[in-house]
Amino acid sequence: MTNSMASRRRWPIAAFVGAGAAARLGAQQPARIKRIGLLAVGSQRPHAPAPIQALVEALRELGYVDGRMIQIEYRFAEGDLQRLPALAVELVRSGVDLIVAAGDAPTRAARSATTTVPIVMTTSGDAVGAGFVASLARPGGNVTGIAAINPELGTKRLQLLRELLPRATRFAIVWNPGDAAHALDLAATQWAAAQLGVSLSAVALPTVAEVDGVFVELKRQRVEAVIVFNDTTTAAARQRILQLASEGQIPAMYEASEWGRCQRPGGVWLDTRRPLPAQPCTSTKFSEGRDRRTCPSSSRPCCG
C-alpha cells in the first residue's frame, strides 16, 4: 500500500483520538507521552479485537506510535459488563489524557466516571438517544466519536438472507434491547419481513449469561436463519453464539469481520475493519484550539 493510499484509509476514530490528545497537551508539553485509555467489553486474549487493532494501526499511520508518542492503557472487562464502571474509574484515576470507549456500555461507564477527561466512542447506535451527546452537530460535554445510525441495513440483511435461502420463511433477530439503535434496526427489519412475506421474531439477549436460553428459544420457534445484531453484549458472547449456531446448523448473519474469522462456511458478515475516510474533526483543528464540545460526532455507518 502506498503512502497516499494509506492516508485515504485512516479511521475517523484515529483522527478523533489524535485530535483529543493534541487538544489536551498541544505544543505546551511536546516531550510528554500522551496517555490514552482504552475501555472495552471483550478480551485481549489471545489478541485484541479486530477494530481495536485497526485503531492502533490507524493511529500509527497518523504518527501516534504506541510506546513513543503515546502510551495506550488497555482495560478489558472480559465479557462482564458489571466490571466496566470500576475499570473506567481506574483509567480516570491513572491520569489518562483521553479515553477511547469501544461501544455504548463502555461509553456509558466512562461518562459516569468523568466529566472532564475527553471520551471518544468508537461507535454508538444512538448517541443522542442514549444521552451521550446533546446533538451530533454539537455534542457538548466531553463525549464525541462515531454514531452508527444505519437502520436501512436491516432491510438489506434480510433481503440477502432471503436470496441465499429462498425456501426459508422463519427468520429471527438476536438483539440486545438495551442498545437504543437496535430498536431502529429491528423496526426496519420487521418492515422488510412484512414486504417479503416472511416470519420474523425478535429474541432478546440482554446479558451474556442468557445466550444458551436464546438458542433454546430459536430451536423452539424452528427458526431457519438468524441475524445477530452486533453490540458489546453479543460481541462478548461471540464464541458461544458461533458454537451454538454451528451445533444447531442455523445459518447466521453477523455484522463484524471478527465473527467471520471464527465462523464456519455459511456465515455472512460486514467488515468493520475497513477504514472510513477521515472526518472533519482533525488533529489540526484541535491543535488550533477547537473546542471538543463543538466537534461533530460522525453519523457515518461504521460498517463501511
C-alpha positions in Angstrom: 0.0 0.0 0.0 1.4 3.4 -0.9 1.5 6.3 1.5 -1.2 8.1 -0.4 -3.5 5.1 -0.2 -2.8 4.7 3.4 -3.7 8.3 4.1 -7.0 7.8 2.4 -7.8 4.8 4.6 -7.4 6.2 8.0 -10.1 5.6 10.6 -12.0 8.7 11.6 -11.7 7.5 15.2 -7.9 7.7 14.9 -8.4 11.3 13.9 -10.6 11.9 16.9 -8.2 10.3 19.3 -5.1 12.1 17.9 -7.1 15.3 17.9 -8.2 14.8 21.5 -4.7 14.1 22.7 -3.4 17.1 20.8 -6.0 19.3 22.4 -5.1 18.1 25.9 -1.4 18.7 25.5 -0.9 20.8 22.4 2.5 22.3 21.9 3.0 23.3 25.5 4.4 19.9 26.6 6.0 18.4 23.4 8.2 15.9 25.4 5.4 14.3 27.3 4.0 11.0 26.1 0.2 11.2 25.7 -1.6 8.5 27.7 -4.8 7.1 26.1 -7.1 4.8 28.0 -9.0 2.1 26.0 -12.1 0.7 27.6 -13.8 -2.4 26.0 -16.2 -5.2 27.0 -14.3 -8.1 25.3 -11.0 -9.8 26.0 -7.4 -9.1 24.8 -6.7 -12.8 24.8 -5.4 -14.3 22.5 -5.3 -10.9 20.8 -7.2 -7.6 20.8 -10.5 -7.5 18.8 -10.0 -6.5 15.1 -11.5 -3.0 15.4 -9.1 -2.2 18.2 -6.1 -3.5 16.3 -7.2 -1.4 13.3 -7.5 1.7 15.5 -3.9 1.2 16.8 -2.7 0.8 13.2 -4.5 3.9 12.1 -3.0 5.9 15.0 0.4 4.7 13.9 -0.3 5.9 10.3 -1.2 9.3 11.8 2.1 9.4 13.6 0.9 8.3 17.0 3.1 5.2 17.8 2.3 3.3 20.9 5.2 3.4 23.3 6.7 6.5 21.7 4.4 9.4 21.2 1.5 7.8 23.0 1.0 5.1 25.7 -2.2 3.1 25.5 -3.6 1.8 28.7 -5.9 -1.2 28.0 -8.8 -2.2 30.2 -10.9 -5.2 29.1 -14.0 -6.3 31.0 -13.6 -9.9 29.7 -17.3 -10.0 28.8 -18.5 -8.9 32.2 -20.4 -5.6 31.8 -20.5 -5.1 35.6 -16.7 -4.6 35.6 -16.9 -1.6 33.3 -17.6 1.2 35.9 -14.7 0.2 38.0 -12.4 -0.1 35.1 -13.4 3.4 33.9 -12.8 4.9 37.3 -9.4 3.1 37.3 -8.5 4.8 34.0 -9.5 8.2 35.2 -7.5 7.8 38.4 -4.5 6.7 36.5 -4.4 10.1 34.8 -5.1 9.3 31.2 -5.4 12.2 28.8 -8.2 10.7 26.8 -10.5 7.6 26.9 -11.5 5.5 23.9 -14.7 3.7 24.7 -15.5 0.7 22.5 -19.3 0.7 22.3 -22.3 2.0 24.2 -21.7 0.2 27.6 -18.0 1.4 27.9 -19.1 4.9 26.8 -21.7 5.0 29.5 -19.3 3.8 32.1 -16.6 6.3 31.1 -19.1 9.2 31.0 -20.2 8.2 34.6 -16.6 8.2 35.7 -15.6 11.6 34.4 -17.0 14.9 33.0 -13.6 16.4 32.3 -11.4 13.7 30.5 -12.3 13.6 26.8 -14.1 10.4 25.7 -14.1 9.1 22.1 -16.7 6.5 21.4 -15.7 4.1 18.7 -19.3 3.6 17.8 -22.7 4.3 19.3 -26.0 3.2 17.7 -27.9 6.2 19.0 -25.6 8.6 20.8 -28.3 11.3 21.2 -30.9 8.8 22.4 -28.5 7.3 24.9 -27.8 10.7 26.3 -24.1 10.6 25.4 -24.3 13.8 23.4 -26.7 16.7 23.0 -26.7 16.5 19.3 -24.5 15.1 16.5 -23.6 18.6 15.3 -22.7 20.0 18.8 -22.2 17.1 21.2 -21.5 19.3 24.3 -19.9 17.8 27.3 -16.8 15.6 27.0 -18.0 12.9 24.6 -17.6 12.7 20.8 -17.0 9.9 18.2 -19.0 7.8 15.8 -22.7 7.3 15.7 -23.7 4.3 13.6 -27.2 5.2 12.6 -28.0 2.8 9.7 -31.4 1.1 10.1 -31.7 0.7 6.3 -29.1 -2.1 6.6 -31.8 -4.2 8.4 -33.7 -4.4 5.1 -30.6 -5.3 3.1 -29.6 -8.0 5.5 -32.9 -9.8 5.4 -33.1 -9.4 1.6 -29.7 -11.0 1.3 -30.6 -13.9 3.6 -33.8 -14.4 1.6 -31.8 -14.7 -1.6 -29.4 -17.1 0.0 -32.2 -19.2 1.4 -35.2 -18.8 -0.9 -37.2 -21.5 0.7 -36.8 -20.2 4.3 -39.8 -18.5 5.8 -39.0 -18.3 9.5 -36.2 -15.8 10.5 -35.2 -14.3 13.8 -33.2 -11.4 15.1 -30.9 -11.8 18.2 -30.6 -8.4 19.7 -29.8 -6.5 22.9 -32.9 -4.4 23.9 -30.6 -2.2 25.9 -29.0 -0.8 22.8 -31.1 2.1 21.6 -30.1 1.8 17.9 -31.2 -1.8 17.8 -34.8 -0.7 18.2 -34.3 1.3 14.9 -32.7 -1.7 13.2 -35.4 -4.1 14.4 -38.2 -1.9 13.2 -36.6 -1.6 9.7 -36.0 -5.4 9.6 -39.6 -6.1 10.6 -40.8 -3.8 7.9 -38.7 -5.7 5.4 -40.1 -9.1 6.6 -43.6 -7.8 6.0 -42.7 -6.8 2.5 -41.1 -10.2 1.8 -43.9 -12.1 3.3 -41.8 -14.0 5.9 -42.0 -14.5 9.6 -39.5 -12.6 11.8 -39.2 -12.9 15.6 -37.0 -10.9 17.9 -35.2 -12.9 20.6 -33.6 -10.7 23.3 -30.0 -11.2 24.6 -29.7 -8.6 27.3 -26.8 -10.3 29.1 -24.0 -12.8 28.1 -25.3 -15.3 30.6 -28.6 -15.7 28.6 -27.1 -16.9 25.3 -27.9 -20.6 25.8 -31.5 -19.7 26.5 -31.7 -17.7 23.3 -30.8 -20.7 21.2 -33.3 -22.9 23.1 -35.9 -20.3 22.0 -34.6 -20.3 18.4 -34.9 -24.1 18.3 -38.4 -24.0 19.8 -39.5 -21.5 17.1 -37.9 -23.7 14.4 -36.0 -20.7 13.1 -34.4 -21.3 9.7 -31.9 -18.4 9.8 -30.9 -15.7 12.2 -29.4 -12.2 12.1 -27.3 -11.3 15.1 -27.1 -7.5 15.8 -23.7 -6.5 16.9 -23.1 -4.7 20.2 -21.0 -5.1 23.3 -23.2 -7.9 24.7 -23.4 -10.0 21.6 -19.7 -9.4 20.8 -18.8 -10.6 24.3 -20.8 -13.8 23.7 -19.4 -14.2 20.2 -17.7 -17.6 20.7 -20.7 -19.2 22.4 -23.1 -17.8 19.8 -20.9 -19.2 16.9 -20.7 -22.5 18.6 -24.4 -22.8 19.2 -25.3 -21.7 15.7 -22.9 -24.3 14.3 -24.2 -27.1 16.5 -27.8 -26.2 15.7 -27.0 -25.8 12.0 -28.6 -22.4 11.9 -27.5 -20.2 9.1 -26.5 -16.9 10.6 -25.6 -13.4 9.5 -23.2 -11.2 11.5 -22.1 -7.6 11.2 -18.5 -7.6 12.1 -15.4 -9.3 10.5 -14.1 -10.8 13.7 -17.2 -13.0 13.7 -16.3 -14.2 10.2 -12.8 -15.2 11.1 -14.2 -17.7 13.6 -17.2 -18.8 11.6 -17.6 -22.0 9.6 -18.8 -21.7 6.0 -22.3 -20.2 5.8 -21.8 -17.2 8.0 -22.2 -13.7 6.4 -20.7 -10.6 7.8 -19.8 -7.0 7.1 -16.2 -5.9 7.5 -15.8 -3.3 10.3 -12.0 -3.3 9.8 -12.4 -1.5 6.6 -11.3 2.0 7.4 -13.5 5.0 6.7 -12.4 8.4 5.3 -11.2 10.8 8.0 -14.0 13.0 9.3 -13.8 16.9 9.7 -12.7 16.8 13.3 -8.9 16.6 12.8 -5.9 17.0 15.0 -5.1 20.2 13.2 -8.4 21.8 14.2 -7.9 20.6 17.8 -4.4 21.9 17.9 -5.6 25.2 16.7 -7.9 25.4 19.7 -11.0 23.7 18.5 -13.4 23.2 21.5 -14.1 19.4 21.8 -17.7 20.3 22.7 -18.3 21.6 19.2 -16.5 18.8 17.4 -19.2 16.9 15.4 -20.0 13.3 16.1 -19.9 11.5 12.8 -23.1 9.7 11.8 -21.4 7.6 9.1 -22.2 3.9 9.1 -19.4 2.0 10.9 -19.5 -0.9 8.5 -18.0 0.9 5.6 
